[in-house]
Amino acid sequence: MTLEVDVRVARGPFGLDVAFRVPAGSVLAVMGPNGSGKSTLLEAVAGLVPVTTGHVRLGDAVLDDASDGRHVPPRDRRLGVVLQDGLLFGRLSARENVAFGPRAQGVRAHRARAVADALLADVGLAAHARTRADQLSGGQAQRVAVARALAANPRALLLDEPFGALDAGTRERVRDVVRRAVGTGVPALVVTHDLRDALDLADEVLVLEEGREVQRGTPAALAAAPGTPYVARVAAAIS
Ligand SMILES: Nc1ncnc2c1ncn2[C@@H]1O[C@H](COP(=O)(O)OP(=O)(O)OP(=O)(O)O)[C@@H](O)[C@H]1O
């Protein structure tokens, strides 16, 4: 299903104003300098920040429509979400964190555990299934958060810097896991500061500055012809 976003969002003096579509099975990378509105965009699509005008649609489902006040609560959106402050349940094990979504959907315990273990193995954390989340390193916790986002058959993925704390090899592995999930027909929005992530994973990149689109195109097109000094810097960082 296609994710369709056309929203204005106000956060104090900051305003976000964007419109785009992410087709089923494709990845839109969201890039931009600090404070440009990337997290605000994901939080709006997740239903955590109110949309002032506009709409968010996922396939046939209207998640937000400011014109008639429709708003699906975050927990009913069936999205796989990794947010910046998307903390794990510290007292639960890695496995329990990942199994939480499927369990909440009524999946039986042994099946949810099997799904969690498979995802933890995919992200290289099979040996940490029983480790309490508050005893994981930052990079391990980030991988558990990605596994958790993928566990409950999400209808779309919203990932805010999901690879930020990962070393190069692990980054590639986790990107593979995300790519496989997207390949099942799920649209994904992925915030990253690294054009390498976009080149590897994204079909398109949306660059935000001060809440507005300043450039959009394939990762290769951006790298070849940066439209702003910010894009030129991220392109230079990978050459
Ligand atoms: N909870 C909040 N309340 C009020 N304003 C906020 C809140 N969160 C963010 N903002 C403001 O919204 C603007 C956009 O912030 P946002 O976090 O979306 O940017 P970002 O592009 O994700 O930045 P970064 O790369 O630093 O994560 C900023 O001006 C910020 O100060």
Ligand as a Chemical Component Dictionary entry (heavy atoms), coordinates in Angstrom:
data_LIG
# 
_chem_comp.id                   LIG 
_chem_comp.type                 NON-POLYMER 
_chem_comp.pdbx_formal_charge   0 
_chem_comp.three_letter_code    LIG 
# 
loop_
_chem_comp_atom.comp_id 
_chem_comp_atom.atom_id 
_chem_comp_atom.alt_atom_id 
_chem_comp_atom.type_symbol 
_chem_comp_atom.charge 
_chem_comp_atom.model_Cartn_x 
_chem_comp_atom.model_Cartn_y 
_chem_comp_atom.model_Cartn_z 
_chem_comp_atom.pdbx_ordinal 
LIG N1  N1  N 0 8.576  18.579 21.540 1  
LIG C1  C1  C 0 8.791  19.723 20.901 2  
LIG N2  N2  N 0 8.174  20.860 21.265 3  
LIG C2  C2  C 0 8.358  22.020 20.611 4  
LIG N3  N3  N 0 9.180  22.147 19.558 5  
LIG C3  C3  C 0 9.838  21.068 19.156 6  
LIG C4  C4  C 0 9.684  19.793 19.796 7  
LIG N4  N4  N 0 10.461 18.898 19.142 8  
LIG C5  C5  C 0 11.077 19.578 18.173 9  
LIG N5  N5  N 0 10.697 20.875 18.162 10 
LIG C6  C6  C 0 11.175 21.914 17.229 11 
LIG O1  O1  O 0 10.815 21.535 15.923 12 
LIG C7  C7  C 0 11.866 21.858 15.021 13 
LIG C8  C8  C 0 12.218 20.637 14.202 14 
LIG O2  O2  O 0 12.791 19.650 15.077 15 
LIG P1  P1  P 0 13.001 18.159 14.629 16 
LIG O3  O3  O 0 13.393 17.389 15.854 17 
LIG O4  O4  O 0 11.845 17.708 13.846 18 
LIG O5  O5  O 0 14.267 18.305 13.651 19 
LIG P2  P2  P 0 15.216 17.190 13.042 20 
LIG O6  O6  O 0 15.394 17.529 11.607 21 
LIG O7  O7  O 0 14.696 15.844 13.361 22 
LIG O8  O8  O 0 16.578 17.472 13.827 23 
LIG P3  P3  P 0 17.788 16.486 14.278 24 
LIG O9  O9  O 0 18.587 16.194 13.035 25 
LIG O10 O10 O 0 18.546 17.349 15.232 26 
LIG O11 O11 O 0 17.197 15.272 14.918 27 
LIG C9  C9  C 0 13.018 22.427 15.837 28 
LIG O12 O12 O 0 12.994 23.827 15.702 29 
LIG C10 C10 C 0 12.696 22.007 17.241 30 
LIG O13 O13 O 0 13.143 22.981 18.149 31 
# 
loop_
_chem_comp_bond.comp_id 
_chem_comp_bond.atom_id_1 
_chem_comp_bond.atom_id_2 
_chem_comp_bond.value_order 
_chem_comp_bond.pdbx_ordinal 
LIG N1  C1  SING 1  
LIG C1  N2  SING 2  
LIG C1  C4  DOUB 3  
LIG N2  C2  DOUB 4  
LIG C2  N3  SING 5  
LIG N3  C3  DOUB 6  
LIG C3  C4  SING 7  
LIG C3  N5  SING 8  
LIG C4  N4  SING 9  
LIG N4  C5  DOUB 10 
LIG C5  N5  SING 11 
LIG N5  C6  SING 12 
LIG C6  O1  SING 13 
LIG C6  C10 SING 14 
LIG O1  C7  SING 15 
LIG C7  C8  SING 16 
LIG C7  C9  SING 17 
LIG C8  O2  SING 18 
LIG O2  P1  SING 19 
LIG P1  O3  DOUB 20 
LIG P1  O4  SING 21 
LIG P1  O5  SING 22 
LIG O5  P2  SING 23 
LIG P2  O6  DOUB 24 
LIG P2  O7  SING 25 
LIG P2  O8  SING 26 
LIG O8  P3  SING 27 
LIG P3  O9  DOUB 28 
LIG P3  O10 SING 29 
LIG P3  O11 SING 30 
LIG C9  O12 SING 31 
LIG C9  C10 SING 32 
LIG C10 O13 SING 33 
# 
